Amino acid sequence: MSASRITSSRASARRLSSAARASSRGRALAWTRGPESRRALRDVAWSPLLALALIGCGRERPSPQHGDDAPTARPHAGLSRADECASCHPVIAREWRSSNHARAWTDPLFQDEYLETPDPACRHCHAPLAPRDREPRGLAARDGVDCVTCHYQGGAFVPVRSTYSEQARAGWSRALIDAPPGAYSTSPAAAPGSSEFCGTCHQIHFLVAPAPESVTYDSAEWLQDTYREWLGSEVARAGVRCQDCHMPAVVGADGRAHTSHRFPGMYDEALVRRAVSVELTARREGGHVRVDARVLPRMIGHAFPTGDMFREAVLEVWTVEPASARASARLRRSFKIVAKDAPAREEPELVYAGDEDTRVPAPGGDASPRALAFRLRSPAARELRWTLKLYARTAERGPSREYTEVASGRAAITPDPNLRSRSRSPR
């Protein structure tokens, strides 16, 4: 390569790296300011640089007719596994190999739940390249959601710079939201680069249990509601897609700019620390400490936490003194057992249905920021400390030992105003 081409390549990388930083700054402004900032953000967010897709497995649903809006496909013969793609894309392949997409089938938390309820439908999103009629083995199990899953449709390679109209996007969106429970496929209708493409695995109902021997989750409930959370948010209205946060623009070790294939999520500390903030005050009430806290959405496009019911955030507060007092609140979805009429059964069917949702809603939605209150028995403390941690959990084991610290801090405990007024009153 000539010196002039090397210089040009490095200059392009610097420009794209600057665009990535500008995109992050633009999102922060657009989510807090008016429509002019949001229009500016759209110009950044829809650049070809950020047009790669997240995940391509999903459910079979009515495919909207999008005609000329379909992504342009061309043959890409001979590639059927991620290792083959790595020969030309080594940096991207290494990023993907470290991601949760690559571990979609082998992830211990998923395996715990799958072994408990080994439904074949789970394979559609967690091992999409495995044969439908048997357990994933070998590469299909090891590679989980790989290059072929996302970058091939109908047996042809799909370019990352696919374009599509708002009419096509609206059709894909309706297909996601209106999909009946229990219909799955590995052929998404949506185009790469769209949030709808991600929704094929991140907007799904609980599995249908044909003849349940025990209480199961209601298949009319959403197992993952992430796409719909994004759709109703201020972030979606600003034109920010899933890929803009979960596939950010980066410059690799080779000096070339590309969109990250690490797919950062709940274990990425930098990402989750930007997602929410905590406002907290503590004041004394006699021998107790009253704590008022609010968890507010910041740079996030869905509820916190999102995804399946195995994720929860825990806000813990405690006083600093020998007789320290502690309290905590869990931000999660909870379920309860209800009786549901079943047409094929003489008696109602017992199912788990949604009970309470204490998560932080997406910014710009109808719900308010999550407000929490605690009352701690702590007669002498003058300082309070707190942490907000994000956990993955299973039904059997509860929260895992692995967590991501989202935020932490301390607050001075203000004196009891009633005590102060009494001390000032005349004798």
N, C-alpha and C positions, 0 to 999 in steps of 0.2 A: 504494500500500500504506500502511495506517495506521501511525502510530508504534508502537502496541501490537503490531502484527503484526511489524514490523521488530525490535523488542526481543525478541519471542518467538522469531523465527527465529534471531537471534544467540545467544540463550541456548541454543537447541537445538544450534546448531553447536558452542558451547563444551562442552556436555555430551557430544556425540558425539566431539569431539576428545579430551576426557578419557577417554572409553571406549576410544579407540584406544590412548592411552598406557597405560591400565590393562591393556588386552589384552596389550601387549608385556611389561609387568612380570609379568602373570599367567603368560604362557608361560615366562618365564625361571624363575619359581618352580616351576611345575608340572613342568618337565623335570628338576628337581633335588631336589624334595621328594616327600612322600608322596601318598597317594590323596586326602586332603582338598583339597590344592591343585589336584589334577587335576580334581576335581569342580567346584571354583570356576571353573577355566579353561573347562570345558565350557559353563557358563552364559554366559560372555562370548563364546566362540568361535562359538556357534550363534545369536547374536543376529541379527535380520533385517538389521541394518546391514551384516553381512559376507556376505550371501547371494548375491552375484553370481557368475557362472560365469567360468571361465578360457577354455576353448577348446572348440568344439563339433564339429570334424571328427573323423573316425575310421574304424574298420573295421566292416564288417558282421559282426554276430555274433548268435547267438540272443538275441532280446529277451525278458527275463523278463516275465512277466505281472504288472504292478503295479497294475492296476485303478484304485481310487480314489487310489492313491499317485502317479498320473501328474501332472506339473505342469499346473496349470490354464491353458489357452490361450485367447486371445481374438483376433479378427481385428485386424490393424493394417495396413490396406490402404494401398498407395501408397508404402511405404518399401522400397527395394530396394538402397540404397547408403549408405555411411557419410556422404557429404556431406549427404544429406537428414536424417539423424539429428542432424547438428551444428547444425541450425537451432534445435533445442530443447535440445540438450545440448552447448553449445560447449566448456565446460571439459573434460568427459569426452572429447569428440572430439579435442581438442588432446593430451590425455594419450595416448590410443590412437595417434594419428598418430606420436608419438615412440617408440612401443614396437616390440619385436621381432615382435610379432604383425602389425603393419602392414607390416613388412619381411620377412615370412615367405618371400615368393617372390623378392624382389630382393636379399636378403642375399648379399654377395659370396662368403662361405664356402660357403653352400648352392649357389650357382650354379656354383662351381668343381666341386663333386661331381656336380651334376646334369648338367652338360655332359659330364662323364666317363662317366656312366651315366644317360642320360635316360629313366628308367623312368616310365611314366604314373602309377604308384601314388604317386609323390612328390607329385603335384598334390593328392591327397586332403586332405593336411594343410597344404600350403604355398600352395595356391591353390584352396580348396574351392569357390569360386563359378564357376570356369572350366568351360566345356564339357568333358565327359569325353574327347572324341575329338580334341582339338587343344590346342596349346600356349596357355598363358594369355597374354592380350593386354589392353591398356588397363586398365580399372579392376580386373579380376580379378587382374592381375599387380601393379598398383600398391598395391592395398589388402590383399593377402594374406588374413589372417584378420581379418575385419571385424565390424561390429556384427551384420549379418544372420547370419553364421556361428554366432554364439553365442546370439543372442536370438530366433531363429526355429526352430521345429520343426514339421514337417508343414505348412508354409505359414502358420503362425499365430505371433503374437508371444507369447513366454513371459515371464510376470511374474518379476521377480527374487526375489520372496518366496515361491517355491514351497516346499512342504513335502513330506516323504516319510518313510516308515517305515524302521526298521532292516531289516525283512524285504526291502523293495524295494532298499535299498542293498546288502545282501548278494547279492541276485540280480544286480545290475549288476556287483558285484565279481567274482563267479564268471564272468560272461560275458567280462570283460576278461582274466582269467587263463587261461581255457580256450579262448580264441579260436584257431582254427587259423591258421597262417601264410598270408599272401596274400589274405585276405578284407578288403576295404576298403569304407567307405561314408562319406557325409557326414551321416548321420542317427543321432546318438547316442541310445541308449535311456535313459541316465541323466539325472537332473534337474539343472538349473542349481543351483549352490550346493553341489554335492557334489564330493568329490575324484574320484569315478568319472567325472564329466563331463570333468574334465581328462585322465583316463586314456585317453580315446578317441584322443588323439594322443600321449600320453606313456607309453604301454605298448604297444609295437608290435614285431613281429618284423622281422628283416631281410627284404628283398624276395625273392620267389621268382623265380629266373631259369629260364625254361622250357627254354632251350637254350644254356647258357653256353658262350661261346667261350674264356673264360679263367677263372681261379680267382675264385669269388664267395664272399660270406659265407654261412654255413650258415643257411638260413631257419628252422631250429628255434631259433636263438639270438635273444635279445632285442636289437633295435637300441636301443630305449629301455626301461628297466626301472624308471623313476622311480616309477610308481604302486605297484608291488610292493615297492619299497624303503620307501616311506611306509607301506604296509599292515603291514609287519612291525616298525615302529618304535614306540618309546615315545610319539612324538608322536601317531601315529594313535590309540593307546590312550587318550591324554589328550583326544581329541576335537578336535584341531587339524587343520584342513583346509588344502589347498593355498592356498585363497583368503586365509586368515588372514595368510599371509606375502607372497604375491604379488599380493594385491589389498587392501592395508591400508586402514583408514579414514583419510581425509584431509579437510582443509577447503580448498576451492578458493579461487581469487582472488576469486570472487564471494561468499565468506563462507559458502557452503553446504557441508555435510558430505556426503561420498559415498565410495564405495570406489574406490580408485585404479585407473585403467586404463592406467597405465604398464607394468604387469606386470614389476616389477623382477626382474632375473635376474643373470647372471654379470658384467655390466658395471656393476652398482649397488654401489659401494664400501661404502656403509653396510650393505647386506644381507649381502654376503659377509664383511665383517669380523665380523659377529655369528655367522656360520655355524660357524666353527671357531676353535680356539686352538692355540698351539704352546707346548710345554714343552721347554726345551733346556738341556743342561749341557755344559761343555767342560772337559777335564782333560788335563794334559800326561802323555805317556808317552814319556820320553826325547826324541828329536828329533821326535816326532809329537804331534799333538793328537787326542785321542779325543772325538768329538761324539756324544752320544745325544739323540735328539729324539723327541717324541711329538706327533702331530697329533690333537686330540680334537674330536669333534662338540659343538657348543653349541646354538645356536638354528637348527636345520636339521632337515628332515623326510625327508631322503633321503641317499644317499651323496654324498660330496664328492670330485670333481665328479660330477654326474649327467648324464643325457641320453645323446646318441649318443657314439660313440667319438672325436668330434672335439674333445672337451674334456679338458684335463689341467691339473693343478696341479704346479708345480715348486718344491721347497724347495731353496734354494741357500745354502751356508755358505762363509765365507772368513775367513782370518786377517788381522789387521792388522799388517803389517810389510812391509819392502821386498820380500822374497821371498815374497809372499803366496801361499797355496795355496787352491784352490777345489774344491768338490765339490757335486754336486746329485743329487736323487732326484725321479723323476717319479711322480705319483699319477694312475693312468689304468688303462684296460683295454687289454690287448694280446692279439693273436691269432696263431695259427700255422696252417700248412697241414697238413691231415690228409686221409686218404682215407676217403670215406664211401660205403657201399653205396647205389646208386641203382637202384630196381626197373626203371626203363625203360632202363637202360644195361647193356651187357655188362661194362664195367669200372667199378671204383669211381670216384666223382666226387671231384675235389680241391676242398676248400672251406676257407675261413678259419673256424676254430673258436676259442672262447675259450681263452686260455692262462693269463694271470695277471691278477689284479685287485688293484692296490696302492692303490686309493682308500680314503678314510676311510669306514667304514660308518656308516649312520644310527644315531642314539642309541637304545639299548635293544635293539639287535639281538643276534644270537648272536656276531658278530665283535668283536674287541677294537679299541681305538684303534690307529691306524697307528703302529708303532714303526720308527724309522730310525736307522742308525748310520753314521758316517763316520770315516775316519782320514786326517788331513792331515799331509803332510810340511812342518813349519813350526818350525824349531828355536828361534826367538827370540820368537815372538808371545806377547803377554799378553792379547789381546782377540780375540774372535770376533764377526763380524756375520753376519746371515742375513736372507733375505726369503722369503716364500711368495707366489707369483704364480699367477693363474688365466689360462690361455690357451685360445683356440680354435685349432684346427689342421685342416689337410686332409691327405689322403694324399700329395698331390703336393708341397705347399709346406712341410709341417711346421708348427711353431708360428708364428702370425702375430705381427706386431710389436705388435699391440694386446693389452693384458693388463690385469688388475685386480690391484692389490697388496692381498692379503688381510691380511697381517701382516708386521712386520719388527721387528728388535731387535738387541741386542748382549749378549754374555755374557763375563764375566771367565774367563780360562783358569786353573783351579786348578793349583797345583804338583803335580809327580809325587810321590805318597805314598811310592813306593819310594826315590826319591832322598832324601827327607827322612829316612826311617828310616836310610838308610846314613850320612847325615851325622851322625846322633846316636849311631851305634854306636861303642864304645870302640876306640881304635887298638891 
